[in-house]
Amino acid sequence: MRNKQKGFALPISLLLLVVMTLMGATLVGITTGEVRDNDKKDSAQQVFYAAESGISHAKRWMRANTSVLNSAPKVSLNSKNLKWCTPDYLPNFNGNKGFAVNRKTMSEMISGTEPGETSRLKTFSFEYFIAYTPDKNGNSSSAKKKPGTNKTYYTIYSCGCDTRKILCKNNQNKIVSLEATVTISTQ
């Protein structure tokens, strides 16, 4: 009886080893795919946060430069001044003059982080411009006042990008655009 079962353990052991190896390889493949998906989601969120940071930076600029806002917009919104957050990229804007254009990497905005985080922040940037809030046709050539006040409507157009500010291109990088309408008393 004993001789009939001799060698039965070896095939079972090999079968279990193959099954466990396949299960392990499958789990590694699934985990790798999930990590890649999370990296893409994280990158998209960081681009969105960069665009939000552009709006925050523009609001600070507006508070500090209300005298500039009292005059007509003088900054040409062309490819010389705007690199990737261009008016043709923004469906609600139809103009060619603004009050300010600025672009920064996130590492210029956030300091005091760990070295690894600082280098990661260098790979995200924003660009924004400020213009009069457009009318229903998208025209932003003249100021619109808030009824019953001396407050003027302005719109901040901000775009976040998934690379450094000097390297970002509309057709090559992930770009998220945001708009914020603000009112400021300019008198």
KOLKOLTOR-146478 format. One line per 2 residues: number of its first residue (from 1); their letters; for each residue z negated, y negated, x negated of N, C-alpha, C. Coordinates in pm, whole numbers, always signed. Layout:
BEGIN
NUM) a) Z,Y,X,Z,Y,X,Z,Y,X ~ ... $
END
This chain:
BEGIN
1) mr) +0,+119,-81,+0,+0,+0,+0,-126,-86 ~ -73,-116,-191,-85,-232,-277,+47,-266,-343 $
3) nk) +126,-170,-376,+252,-193,-446,+357,-259,-356 ~ +348,-239,-224,+446,-301,-134,+430,-452,-127 $
5) qk) +310,-506,-147,+287,-649,-137,+299,-719,-273 ~ +327,-645,-374,+338,-701,-508,+458,-797,-516 $
7) gf) +440,-919,-565,+546,-1016,-578,+571,-1100,-454 ~ +493,-1078,-347,+512,-1155,-223,+460,-1299,-238 $
9) al) +359,-1320,-318,+300,-1453,-336,+393,-1548,-409 ~ +471,-1498,-502,+561,-1584,-579,+667,-1650,-492 $
11) pi) +742,-1578,-407,+840,-1646,-321,+776,-1745,-224 ~ +660,-1712,-169,+591,-1804,-78,+550,-1930,-155 $
13) sl) +498,-1915,-275,+458,-2030,-358,+577,-2119,-389 ~ +688,-2059,-425,+809,-2137,-456,+861,-2210,-332 $
15) ll) +858,-2143,-218,+902,-2206,-92,+813,-2327,-58 ~ +682,-2309,-70,+590,-2420,-43,+610,-2535,-142 $
17) lv) +636,-2500,-267,+661,-2604,-368,+786,-2685,-334 ~ +893,-2619,-291,+1017,-2687,-253,+993,-2775,-130 $
19) vm) +923,-2722,-30,+895,-2800,+92,+812,-2923,+59 ~ +708,-2907,-22,+623,-3022,-57,+700,-3124,-142 $
21) tl) +786,-3079,-228,+867,-3170,-308,+960,-3251,-219 ~ +1023,-3186,-122,+1110,-3257,-28,+1031,-3358,+54 $
23) mg) +913,-3321,+99,+828,-3414,+175,+790,-3535,+89 ~ +752,-3509,-37,+716,-3619,-127,+834,-3712,-153 $
25) at) +952,-3654,-175,+1070,-3737,-199,+1105,-3820,-76 ~ +1090,-3762,+41,+1116,-3835,+166,+1019,-3952,+181 $
27) lv) +891,-3928,+155,+791,-4035,+165,+818,-4146,+64 ~ +859,-4111,-56,+891,-4212,-157,+1010,-4296,-109 $
29) gi) +1111,-4230,-53,+1228,-4303,-2,+1192,-4397,+112 ~ +1109,-4352,+203,+1066,-4436,+317,+985,-4554,+266 $
31) tt) +892,-4528,+176,+807,-4635,+122,+891,-4739,+46 ~ +985,-4694,-31,+1073,-4786,-106,+1150,-4876,-10 $
33) ge) +1203,-4818,+98,+1275,-4898,+198,+1185,-5000,+265 ~ +1061,-4960,+295,+967,-5053,+359,+930,-5167,+264 $
35) vr) +910,-5136,+138,+878,-5240,+39,+995,-5339,+29 ~ +1117,-5288,+26,+1236,-5374,+17,+1245,-5464,+141 $
37) dn) +1220,-5406,+260,+1223,-5485,+384,+1114,-5592,+383 ~ +995,-5557,+334,+887,-5656,+328,+920,-5768,+230 $
39) dk) +985,-5735,+119,+1026,-5839,+24,+1125,-5936,+87 ~ +1219,-5882,+166,+1316,-5969,+234,+1247,-6059,+335 $
41) kd) +1153,-6002,+412,+1079,-6081,+511,+995,-6188,+441 ~ +931,-6151,+330,+850,-6246,+256,+936,-6360,+204 $
43) sa) +1053,-6327,+151,+1143,-6429,+100,+1188,-6523,+212 ~ +1221,-6467,+329,+1263,-6551,+442,+1149,-6642,+486 $
45) qq) +1025,-6590,+487,+911,-6674,+523,+890,-6785,+421 ~ +905,-6753,+294,+886,-6854,+191,+992,-6965,+201 $
47) vf) +1114,-6929,+237,+1219,-7029,+256,+1183,-7120,+374 ~ +1132,-7061,+481,+1087,-7140,+597,+974,-7234,+555 $
49) ya) +876,-7182,+481,+764,-7265,+436,+812,-7377,+343 ~ +913,-7349,+263,+969,-7454,+177,+1029,-7566,+263 $
51) ae) +1102,-7529,+368,+1158,-7631,+458,+1046,-7711,+525 ~ +939,-7644,+567,+825,-7714,+625,+761,-7809,+524 $
53) sg) +754,-7766,+399,+698,-7852,+293,+783,-7976,+275 ~ +914,-7962,+290,+1002,-8079,+284,+970,-8179,+393 $
55) is) +943,-8131,+513,+907,-8221,+622,+775,-8292,+592 ~ +677,-8218,+541,+548,-8279,+505,+565,-8384,+396 $
57) ha) +646,-8353,+296,+671,-8448,+188,+740,-8573,+242 ~ +836,-8555,+330,+907,-8669,+389,+814,-8757,+471 $
59) kr) +722,-8696,+545,+626,-8776,+623,+539,-8860,+532 ~ +494,-8801,+421,+414,-8880,+325,+497,-8994,+268 $
61) wm) +623,-8966,+236,+712,-9069,+184,+728,-9182,+286 ~ +745,-9146,+412,+764,-9247,+517,+641,-9337,+531 $
63) ra) +522,-9277,+526,+400,-9357,+537,+388,-9456,+420 ~ +433,-9413,+302,+421,-9497,+182,+535,-9598,+169 $
65) nt) +642,-9582,+245,+761,-9666,+228,+811,-9726,+360 ~ +720,-9775,+442,+763,-9831,+571,+853,-9952,+552 $
67) sv) +839,-10023,+440,+926,-10140,+419,+1072,-10097,+405 ~ +1097,-9983,+345,+1235,-9932,+333,+1289,-9899,+471 $
69) ln) +1202,-9849,+557,+1244,-9810,+692,+1275,-9932,+780 ~ +1228,-10050,+740,+1256,-10172,+817,+1399,-10220,+800 $
71) sa) +1464,-10178,+693,+1602,-10220,+670,+1698,-10112,+718 ~ +1825,-10144,+714,+1927,-10047,+756,+1933,-9933,+655 $
73) pk) +1970,-9814,+699,+1980,-9702,+604,+2088,-9729,+500 ~ +2054,-9704,+373,+2146,-9737,+264,+2191,-9615,+183 $
75) vs) +2125,-9503,+199,+2156,-9386,+117,+2273,-9310,+179 ~ +2378,-9291,+100,+2493,-9214,+148,+2457,-9067,+151 $
77) ln) +2484,-9005,+264,+2455,-8862,+280,+2581,-8783,+247 ~ +2616,-8785,+120,+2736,-8716,+74,+2698,-8612,-31 $
79) sk) +2797,-8543,-84,+2770,-8436,-179,+2711,-8486,-311 ~ +2724,-8616,-337,+2664,-8671,-459,+2512,-8673,-445 $
81) nl) +2462,-8707,-327,+2318,-8717,-304,+2256,-8591,-246 ~ +2329,-8521,-163,+2279,-8399,-101,+2349,-8279,-163 $
83) kw) +2272,-8181,-204,+2331,-8064,-269,+2355,-7949,-171 ~ +2259,-7920,-84,+2279,-7808,+8,+2235,-7838,+150 $
85) ct) +2154,-7936,+173,+2111,-7972,+309,+2204,-8083,+361 ~ +2329,-8050,+375,+2432,-8148,+406,+2447,-8166,+557 $
87) pd) +2492,-8284,+601,+2508,-8309,+745,+2596,-8206,+817 ~ +2698,-8154,+750,+2782,-8055,+817,+2711,-7921,+836 $
89) yl) +2598,-7902,+767,+2517,-7781,+783,+2420,-7794,+900 ~ +2403,-7916,+949,+2306,-7945,+1055,+2381,-7982,+1183 $
91) pn) +2378,-7895,+1283,+2460,-7917,+1403,+2422,-8040,+1486 ~ +2298,-8087,+1477,+2255,-8199,+1560,+2272,-8335,+1494 $
93) fn) +2335,-8338,+1378,+2348,-8464,+1306,+2494,-8499,+1284 ~ +2527,-8625,+1312,+2663,-8673,+1293,+2655,-8813,+1235 $
95) gn) +2623,-8822,+1109,+2610,-8953,+1046,+2638,-8943,+899 ~ +2632,-9058,+832,+2659,-9057,+689,+2564,-9145,+609 $
97) kg) +2462,-9202,+675,+2365,-9286,+604,+2223,-9242,+641 ~ +2135,-9252,+542,+1995,-9218,+564,+1905,-9311,+484 $
99) fa) +1777,-9285,+491,+1679,-9370,+424,+1630,-9310,+292 ~ +1627,-9181,+283,+1576,-9117,+162,+1634,-8977,+151 $
101) vn) +1653,-8933,+29,+1694,-8797,-2,+1603,-8751,-114 ~ +1551,-8630,-100,+1465,-8578,-204,+1476,-8426,-209 $
103) rk) +1454,-8369,-325,+1451,-8224,-338,+1347,-8189,-444 ~ +1277,-8079,-419,+1173,-8033,-512,+1163,-7881,-504 $
105) tm) +1112,-7823,-613,+1077,-7681,-607,+933,-7673,-558 ~ +896,-7559,-506,+761,-7543,-453,+657,-7553,-565 $
107) se) +693,-7518,-687,+597,-7529,-798,+565,-7675,-830 ~ +652,-7768,-791,+623,-7910,-809,+525,-7960,-703 $
109) mi) +517,-7887,-592,+431,-7929,-481,+293,-7862,-487 ~ +288,-7741,-537,+163,-7664,-540,+126,-7639,-685 $
111) sg) +7,-7684,-722,-37,-7665,-860,-168,-7587,-862 ~ -208,-7545,-979,-336,-7476,-995,-332,-7331,-952 $
113) te) -214,-7271,-948,-205,-7130,-912,-195,-7045,-1038 ~ -203,-6917,-1021,-192,-6824,-1134,-51,-6830,-1192 $
115) pg) -35,-6799,-1321,+97,-6808,-1384,+206,-6729,-1311 ~ +177,-6610,-1265,+277,-6531,-1192,+320,-6598,-1064 $
117) et) +224,-6658,-994,+256,-6728,-869,+334,-6855,-896 ~ +303,-6924,-1005,+376,-7045,-1040,+523,-7014,-1065 $
119) sr) +551,-6906,-1137,+691,-6872,-1162,+760,-6829,-1033 ~ +689,-6765,-942,+747,-6728,-812,+776,-6852,-729 $
121) lk) +686,-6950,-733,+708,-7074,-657,+828,-7152,-709 ~ +862,-7135,-835,+980,-7204,-891,+1109,-7155,-828 $
123) tf) +1105,-7038,-765,+1228,-6982,-708,+1251,-7028,-564 ~ +1165,-7114,-509,+1185,-7167,-375,+1185,-7319,-383 $
125) sf) +1272,-7381,-306,+1283,-7527,-312,+1318,-7583,-174 ~ +1311,-7715,-164,+1353,-7783,-42,+1431,-7908,-75 $
127) ey) +1509,-7949,+21,+1583,-8075,+13,+1574,-8137,+151 ~ +1553,-8267,+157,+1547,-8332,+289,+1614,-8468,+283 $
129) fi) +1646,-8516,+402,+1685,-8656,+416,+1629,-8707,+547 ~ +1614,-8839,+553,+1558,-8906,+670,+1666,-8997,+726 $
131) ay) +1683,-8994,+857,+1782,-9079,+923,+1726,-9123,+1057 ~ +1794,-9221,+1118,+1758,-9253,+1256,+1779,-9130,+1342 $
133) tp) +1699,-9115,+1443,+1717,-9003,+1536,+1849,-9022,+1609 ~ +1933,-8919,+1611,+2064,-8934,+1675,+2054,-8943,+1827 $
135) dk) +2155,-9008,+1886,+2164,-9011,+2033,+2220,-8877,+2081 ~ +2249,-8867,+2210,+2294,-8739,+2266,+2428,-8692,+2209 $
137) ng) +2504,-8783,+2147,+2632,-8747,+2084,+2617,-8717,+1935 ~ +2494,-8725,+1883,+2471,-8698,+1742,+2486,-8820,+1653 $
139) ns) +2513,-8937,+1711,+2533,-9059,+1634,+2397,-9114,+1589 ~ +2383,-9137,+1460,+2255,-9186,+1407,+2272,-9320,+1334 $
141) ss) +2367,-9400,+1378,+2395,-9525,+1306,+2301,-9639,+1345 ~ +2229,-9626,+1455,+2140,-9735,+1496,+2004,-9680,+1538 $
143) ak) +1905,-9769,+1528,+1767,-9730,+1560,+1748,-9718,+1711 ~ +1666,-9622,+1747,+1624,-9607,+1887,+1475,-9632,+1891 $
145) kk) +1433,-9717,+1983,+1292,-9752,+1995,+1227,-9667,+2105 ~ +1100,-9636,+2082,+1022,-9569,+2185,+996,-9672,+2295 $
147) pg) +1029,-9640,+2420,+1015,-9737,+2528,+874,-9797,+2537 ~ +869,-9929,+2548,+743,-10000,+2563,+663,-10018,+2435 $
149) tn) +723,-9985,+2319,+652,-9999,+2192,+745,-10060,+2088 ~ +689,-10085,+1970,+774,-10129,+1858,+798,-10013,+1762 $
151) kt) +779,-9891,+1810,+796,-9773,+1726,+941,-9725,+1729 ~ +990,-9690,+1611,+1126,-9643,+1594,+1126,-9492,+1574 $
153) yy) +1226,-9426,+1633,+1242,-9282,+1615,+1321,-9255,+1486 ~ +1269,-9162,+1407,+1337,-9113,+1287,+1339,-8961,+1294 $
155) ti) +1439,-8902,+1233,+1442,-8756,+1224,+1448,-8718,+1077 ~ +1364,-8621,+1043,+1363,-8564,+908,+1442,-8433,+917 $
157) ys) +1540,-8420,+832,+1620,-8297,+823,+1582,-8232,+691 ~ +1524,-8114,+697,+1478,-8046,+576,+1534,-7905,+571 $
159) cg) +1574,-7865,+451,+1627,-7730,+429,+1550,-7665,+317 ~ +1505,-7542,+340,+1442,-7461,+236,+1547,-7369,+176 $
161) cd) +1530,-7335,+51,+1627,-7249,-19,+1552,-7144,-102 ~ +1615,-7028,-120,+1550,-6919,-191,+1578,-6917,-341 $
163) tr) +1609,-7032,-397,+1626,-7041,-543,+1587,-7181,-588 ~ +1601,-7206,-715,+1566,-7337,-772,+1654,-7446,-712 $
165) ki) +1600,-7567,-711,+1670,-7678,-645,+1805,-7710,-707 ~ +1822,-7686,-835,+1951,-7719,-899,+2055,-7609,-882 $
167) lc) +2012,-7490,-838,+2104,-7377,-827,+2144,-7345,-684 ~ +2078,-7401,-586,+2102,-7363,-446,+2241,-7406,-400 $
169) kn) +2307,-7315,-329,+2440,-7342,-272,+2444,-7286,-131 ~ +2510,-7362,-40,+2516,-7322,+102,+2569,-7182,+123 $
171) nq) +2672,-7145,+53,+2739,-7018,+80,+2685,-6902,-2 ~ +2585,-6927,-88,+2534,-6820,-175,+2388,-6788,-156 $
173) nk) +2311,-6878,-98,+2167,-6859,-89,+2120,-6859,+56 ~ +2000,-6807,+73,+1938,-6812,+205,+1881,-6952,+224 $
175) iv) +1925,-7017,+332,+1882,-7154,+361,+1831,-7158,+505 ~ +1716,-7222,+523,+1660,-7244,+656,+1653,-7394,+677 $
177) sl) +1708,-7441,+789,+1703,-7585,+816,+1606,-7612,+931 ~ +1533,-7721,+918,+1438,-7765,+1020,+1459,-7913,+1046 $
179) ea) +1422,-7954,+1165,+1426,-8097,+1200,+1292,-8135,+1259 ~ +1249,-8256,+1229,+1126,-8309,+1289,+1153,-8454,+1327 $
181) tv) +1124,-8489,+1451,+1137,-8627,+1497,+1000,-8693,+1491 ~ +996,-8809,+1428,+871,-8884,+1416,+894,-9027,+1463 $
183) ti) +785,-9091,+1506,+794,-9233,+1540,+702,-9308,+1445 ~ +753,-9421,+1399,+676,-9505,+1309,+688,-9649,+1352 $
185) st) +575,-9717,+1352,+575,-9860,+1379,+619,-9930,+1253 ~ +736,-9992,+1259,+793,-10053,+1139,+778,-10204,+1134 $
187) q) +718,-10262,+1230,+704,-10408,+1230,+566,-10449,+1187 $
END
